[in-house]
Amino acid sequence: MRTIMRCLAVWGVVALAAPCGAAVAEEVAVPLEQLPKAVVDVVKKQFPKAELIKAEQETEDDETEYEVTIRNDDRTIDVVVRYVVTIEALEKTISAQDLPAKATAALEQKFPKASYKKIEAVYELEDGQEELEYYEVELETADKKEVEVKVKASGKIIEADEDEDEID
């Protein structure tokens, strides 16, 4: 039974780990506070009430796995998580002329006389395909405050973070 519990594998972000008993690279202890968030998230998703006890990292053939020991319902379980790094989003710098007219109009209405400092088109990647989500625009307002605005191509402002400090 203990062997079966030890073979329980959750793919951090993917599917099944290496079979039990297979030759593996050296494991290195990892403090729980230094575990990648994606690893902790996938373990907590599978075992929401679990207490994380310890973790080890192992890298073999450029693939990293974490073995996270948890306590769940009075049982100790070693969860093997394959850590896969993927690109989730792209932020491409663009010029003001490339900003859609509706987005430009919304920014000019909300922040009259502001100047553009930086404009990025933010894309999420879905199955390797870029999908435009919004534009992230850094502005300097007429009263010399920095503002970061997220605006859709449609002109809908979805977020505006104003820096309280004035620019000198």
BASE-313270 format. One record per residue (C-alpha): y, z, x negated; chain; residue number from 0. Coordinates in nm, 3 decimals. Layout:
REM BASE-313270
v:Y w:Z u:X mol:A seq:NUM
...
This chain:
REM BASE-313270
v:0.000 w:0.000 u:0.000 mol:A seq:0
v:0.238 w:0.088 u:-0.282 mol:A seq:1
v:0.173 w:-0.255 u:-0.438 mol:A seq:2
v:0.255 w:-0.426 u:-0.109 mol:A seq:3
v:0.582 w:-0.233 u:-0.077 mol:A seq:4
v:0.666 w:-0.318 u:-0.437 mol:A seq:5
v:0.613 w:-0.688 u:-0.368 mol:A seq:6
v:0.867 w:-0.688 u:-0.086 mol:A seq:7
v:1.122 w:-0.947 u:-0.192 mol:A seq:8
v:1.456 w:-1.033 u:-0.045 mol:A seq:9
v:1.635 w:-1.331 u:-0.191 mol:A seq:10
v:1.993 w:-1.234 u:-0.248 mol:A seq:11
v:2.149 w:-1.521 u:-0.096 mol:A seq:12
v:1.820 w:-1.729 u:-0.095 mol:A seq:13
v:1.447 w:-1.652 u:-0.023 mol:A seq:14
v:1.144 w:-1.507 u:-0.215 mol:A seq:15
v:1.123 w:-1.366 u:-0.566 mol:A seq:16
v:0.860 w:-1.401 u:-0.839 mol:A seq:17
v:0.506 w:-1.289 u:-0.750 mol:A seq:18
v:0.402 w:-0.936 u:-0.840 mol:A seq:19
v:0.231 w:-0.900 u:-1.171 mol:A seq:20
v:0.393 w:-1.212 u:-1.320 mol:A seq:21
v:0.525 w:-1.194 u:-1.673 mol:A seq:22
v:0.892 w:-1.102 u:-1.669 mol:A seq:23
v:1.180 w:-1.058 u:-1.910 mol:A seq:24
v:1.307 w:-0.716 u:-2.011 mol:A seq:25
v:1.473 w:-0.516 u:-1.735 mol:A seq:26
v:1.807 w:-0.347 u:-1.806 mol:A seq:27
v:1.939 w:-0.054 u:-1.601 mol:A seq:28
v:2.254 w:-0.135 u:-1.402 mol:A seq:29
v:2.480 w:0.139 u:-1.259 mol:A seq:30
v:2.493 w:0.102 u:-0.880 mol:A seq:31
v:2.872 w:0.071 u:-0.883 mol:A seq:32
v:2.837 w:-0.235 u:-1.109 mol:A seq:33
v:2.595 w:-0.424 u:-0.885 mol:A seq:34
v:2.744 w:-0.751 u:-0.760 mol:A seq:35
v:2.874 w:-0.715 u:-0.404 mol:A seq:36
v:2.648 w:-1.003 u:-0.289 mol:A seq:37
v:2.341 w:-0.810 u:-0.407 mol:A seq:38
v:2.445 w:-0.489 u:-0.231 mol:A seq:39
v:2.533 w:-0.683 u:0.085 mol:A seq:40
v:2.197 w:-0.857 u:0.110 mol:A seq:41
v:2.007 w:-0.531 u:0.057 mol:A seq:42
v:2.221 w:-0.351 u:0.315 mol:A seq:43
v:2.176 w:-0.638 u:0.561 mol:A seq:44
v:1.797 w:-0.610 u:0.538 mol:A seq:45
v:1.797 w:-0.227 u:0.523 mol:A seq:46
v:2.121 w:-0.103 u:0.690 mol:A seq:47
v:2.028 w:0.267 u:0.670 mol:A seq:48
v:1.892 w:0.258 u:0.317 mol:A seq:49
v:2.018 w:0.469 u:0.031 mol:A seq:50
v:2.046 w:0.280 u:-0.297 mol:A seq:51
v:1.885 w:0.485 u:-0.573 mol:A seq:52
v:1.885 w:0.272 u:-0.888 mol:A seq:53
v:1.900 w:-0.089 u:-1.003 mol:A seq:54
v:1.778 w:-0.302 u:-1.290 mol:A seq:55
v:1.876 w:-0.651 u:-1.396 mol:A seq:56
v:1.647 w:-0.909 u:-1.545 mol:A seq:57
v:1.735 w:-1.258 u:-1.665 mol:A seq:58
v:1.474 w:-1.520 u:-1.743 mol:A seq:59
v:1.523 w:-1.895 u:-1.778 mol:A seq:60
v:1.892 w:-1.860 u:-1.678 mol:A seq:61
v:1.796 w:-1.695 u:-1.349 mol:A seq:62
v:1.910 w:-1.341 u:-1.279 mol:A seq:63
v:1.725 w:-1.101 u:-1.054 mol:A seq:64
v:1.810 w:-0.747 u:-0.958 mol:A seq:65
v:1.544 w:-0.494 u:-0.867 mol:A seq:66
v:1.714 w:-0.240 u:-0.644 mol:A seq:67
v:1.525 w:0.078 u:-0.562 mol:A seq:68
v:1.612 w:0.212 u:-0.219 mol:A seq:69
v:1.503 w:0.496 u:0.003 mol:A seq:70
v:1.452 w:0.384 u:0.362 mol:A seq:71
v:1.287 w:0.594 u:0.635 mol:A seq:72
v:1.140 w:0.836 u:0.378 mol:A seq:73
v:0.991 w:0.548 u:0.176 mol:A seq:74
v:1.087 w:0.420 u:-0.162 mol:A seq:75
v:1.110 w:0.043 u:-0.177 mol:A seq:76
v:1.191 w:-0.185 u:-0.469 mol:A seq:77
v:1.383 w:-0.483 u:-0.339 mol:A seq:78
v:1.398 w:-0.787 u:-0.566 mol:A seq:79
v:1.712 w:-0.990 u:-0.519 mol:A seq:80
v:1.763 w:-1.327 u:-0.684 mol:A seq:81
v:2.129 w:-1.359 u:-0.764 mol:A seq:82
v:2.251 w:-1.714 u:-0.709 mol:A seq:83
v:2.608 w:-1.806 u:-0.785 mol:A seq:84
v:2.753 w:-2.075 u:-0.563 mol:A seq:85
v:3.096 w:-2.223 u:-0.514 mol:A seq:86
v:3.226 w:-2.108 u:-0.178 mol:A seq:87
v:3.580 w:-2.240 u:-0.180 mol:A seq:88
v:3.821 w:-2.463 u:-0.368 mol:A seq:89
v:4.197 w:-2.420 u:-0.397 mol:A seq:90
v:4.355 w:-2.749 u:-0.501 mol:A seq:91
v:4.719 w:-2.755 u:-0.604 mol:A seq:92
v:4.917 w:-3.018 u:-0.414 mol:A seq:93
v:5.280 w:-3.129 u:-0.401 mol:A seq:94
v:5.518 w:-3.055 u:-0.114 mol:A seq:95
v:5.499 w:-3.423 u:-0.010 mol:A seq:96
v:5.123 w:-3.383 u:0.045 mol:A seq:97
v:5.170 w:-3.094 u:0.288 mol:A seq:98
v:5.122 w:-3.218 u:0.647 mol:A seq:99
v:5.444 w:-3.261 u:0.845 mol:A seq:100
v:5.347 w:-3.001 u:1.108 mol:A seq:101
v:5.276 w:-2.741 u:0.840 mol:A seq:102
v:5.607 w:-2.820 u:0.667 mol:A seq:103
v:5.798 w:-2.791 u:0.996 mol:A seq:104
v:5.637 w:-2.454 u:1.075 mol:A seq:105
v:5.725 w:-2.318 u:0.730 mol:A seq:106
v:6.084 w:-2.444 u:0.754 mol:A seq:107
v:6.124 w:-2.286 u:1.097 mol:A seq:108
v:5.979 w:-1.947 u:0.994 mol:A seq:109
v:6.136 w:-1.939 u:0.644 mol:A seq:110
v:6.460 w:-2.143 u:0.654 mol:A seq:111
v:6.601 w:-2.247 u:0.316 mol:A seq:112
v:6.292 w:-2.120 u:0.130 mol:A seq:113
v:6.179 w:-2.303 u:-0.182 mol:A seq:114
v:5.820 w:-2.387 u:-0.266 mol:A seq:115
v:5.673 w:-2.218 u:-0.572 mol:A seq:116
v:5.311 w:-2.330 u:-0.534 mol:A seq:117
v:5.108 w:-2.510 u:-0.268 mol:A seq:118
v:4.729 w:-2.519 u:-0.253 mol:A seq:119
v:4.493 w:-2.689 u:-0.012 mol:A seq:120
v:4.204 w:-2.445 u:0.048 mol:A seq:121
v:3.863 w:-2.597 u:0.115 mol:A seq:122
v:3.535 w:-2.424 u:0.200 mol:A seq:123
v:3.213 w:-2.584 u:0.084 mol:A seq:124
v:2.942 w:-2.638 u:0.344 mol:A seq:125
v:2.625 w:-2.799 u:0.211 mol:A seq:126
v:2.826 w:-2.942 u:-0.078 mol:A seq:127
v:3.087 w:-3.096 u:0.154 mol:A seq:128
v:3.453 w:-2.994 u:0.129 mol:A seq:129
v:3.609 w:-2.882 u:0.456 mol:A seq:130
v:3.984 w:-2.819 u:0.466 mol:A seq:131
v:4.052 w:-2.469 u:0.602 mol:A seq:132
v:4.426 w:-2.417 u:0.547 mol:A seq:133
v:4.713 w:-2.443 u:0.302 mol:A seq:134
v:4.821 w:-2.149 u:0.090 mol:A seq:135
v:5.193 w:-2.170 u:0.015 mol:A seq:136
v:5.393 w:-1.946 u:-0.217 mol:A seq:137
v:5.761 w:-1.946 u:-0.120 mol:A seq:138
v:6.082 w:-1.791 u:-0.244 mol:A seq:139
v:6.294 w:-1.708 u:0.059 mol:A seq:140
v:6.671 w:-1.751 u:0.082 mol:A seq:141
v:6.707 w:-1.376 u:0.019 mol:A seq:142
v:6.497 w:-1.406 u:-0.302 mol:A seq:143
v:6.172 w:-1.255 u:-0.173 mol:A seq:144
v:5.829 w:-1.394 u:-0.253 mol:A seq:145
v:5.609 w:-1.483 u:0.042 mol:A seq:146
v:5.253 w:-1.613 u:0.047 mol:A seq:147
v:5.177 w:-1.802 u:0.367 mol:A seq:148
v:4.851 w:-1.944 u:0.498 mol:A seq:149
v:4.917 w:-2.231 u:0.735 mol:A seq:150
v:4.685 w:-2.474 u:0.913 mol:A seq:151
v:4.746 w:-2.849 u:0.904 mol:A seq:152
v:4.838 w:-2.815 u:1.272 mol:A seq:153
v:5.134 w:-2.595 u:1.175 mol:A seq:154
v:4.981 w:-2.268 u:1.293 mol:A seq:155
v:5.070 w:-1.987 u:1.052 mol:A seq:156
v:4.762 w:-1.769 u:1.018 mol:A seq:157
v:4.897 w:-1.517 u:0.766 mol:A seq:158
v:5.221 w:-1.434 u:0.588 mol:A seq:159
v:5.234 w:-1.169 u:0.317 mol:A seq:160
v:5.581 w:-1.078 u:0.205 mol:A seq:161
v:5.636 w:-0.916 u:-0.133 mol:A seq:162
v:5.871 w:-0.622 u:-0.086 mol:A seq:163
v:6.029 w:-0.668 u:-0.430 mol:A seq:164
v:6.319 w:-0.906 u:-0.470 mol:A seq:165
v:6.299 w:-1.170 u:-0.741 mol:A seq:166
v:6.550 w:-1.121 u:-1.022 mol:A seq:167
